[in-house]
């Protein structure tokens, strides 16, 4: 199964969007799934702060695993990471118009009312898998 398919399946299992994206790619970069799920667990649903979509933050973590710096003086790795993050965000926005969770799904899941609305409208099953899929597809382009 492709990483794109894995990400969607992990999301459908009940993990958050950020966990699904990082979980699909983590082992490719030497990070075990359990640790990846823990690291990314606070980033789903726009970090529950009405912020960036978890599929996007999960992708940023994957980009960090691939290009991120491990020395403070590694300017080249820093710039490569930043360029990849900007490229990812630009491509995701081109597909969906935003990288913000609330903008994407149409309700603010950082509030109890918004979360209940999203559940009632079945948005986590109807629209969120597409964002997870898109994030993984764009990652495939950037990581190639």
N, C-alpha and C positions, 0 to 999 in steps of 0.2 A: 504494500500500500504506500502511496506517495505521502510525503509530509503534509500536503494539503488535505488529503483524505484523513490522515491521522489526526490533524488538528480538529477537523469537524467532528470526528468520532469521539475524541476526548471531550469536546464541548457537550456533545449529546449524552455522554455518560453522566454529566452533572457537574463537571468542573467549570470554573469561570472561563471567560473568553481569554484572559491573560494566561491562565494556567494551560489552556488548550494550545495556544500558540507556542509558548515556551516549552511545554511538555512534548510537543511533536518534534522539536528540533534539538532539545537539550543533549541527548546522548551523542548526537553527531559532533558535539563540541566538548565531550568529556564530562558533562554534568549529569548526575543520576536524576531520574524522574522524581523521586521523593523530595530531593532538595529543590529541584526546579518548581515543583508544585508549591512547596512551602514559600520559596522566595516570591513567587508571583501571586500568591493568594490574596494579598491586599490590593491588587491593582484592577481587579474585575469591576465592571459596572462604573467606570469612570472614577475608580478609587473610592467610590461612594462619597465623592466630594463634588459631583457635577463637573467632572473634568474629562480628560482624554480617555477615549474608548480603551477598554482592557485589551482588545485584540491588537491595538496599536502599541500599547505599552509592552505587551508580550513580545511583539516584533522588535521593539527597540532593545529589549533584553537579548534577543537572539543576535541582533546586529552587534551588540556589545560583546557577546561571546565570540563572534567571528573576528571583529576588527578592534575591539577595545584594547586600551593600553594597560600595561601592567607595571610600567615605570612612569613616574611623574614627568620625566624629561622626554618621553616618547611623543613628540609633537606630531610626527607622521601618523601614528596610530590614532591619536586624538582627532586629527583632521579627517582621516578616513572614516572614522566612526560618525563624526558630525555630518559629513557629506552623505553618508548612507542613511542616516536618520532623516535628514532633510529630503533626500530623494524619496524615501519611503513615504513620508508624510505628504509630499506633493502628489505622488501617485495615488495614495489612498483618498486624498481630497478630490482628485480628478474623477475618481470612480463614484464617490459617495457625497461629495459636497462639504464634508467636514471630517474632523477627527474627534470631535466632541461627542461623548456618549449621549447626552440629552438631545443634541441636534440630530444625531443619527436615528435614535429610536422614538423621539417625539415625546418623551416624558423624563422627568428627573428621578432616577432610581436612588438618589441619595436621600430622598425623603420617603417616609413610610407610605404616604399617599401615592407617590410616583411609582414606587416599587410595586404596590398593590395594583395600580393601573396597568403596569407592564405585564404583570402576571395575568390579570383579567383579560387583556388583549392578546395574551400568549406571544408577546414580542420576543421573549427569550428563545422560543422555538421557531417563530416565523421569520424574524429579521436578523437576529444576532448570528445565527450560523453563517449567513452570507458575509458578515463582517469578518468572522474568523477565517472563512474560506478566502476572501479577498486578501486579508493580511498575509496568509500563507502563500498565496499566488505571487504577491508582490515580493515577498521574501525570496521566493525561488529566483526571481529576476535579479534581485540585488546580490544574492549570495553566489550567483553563477560566476 
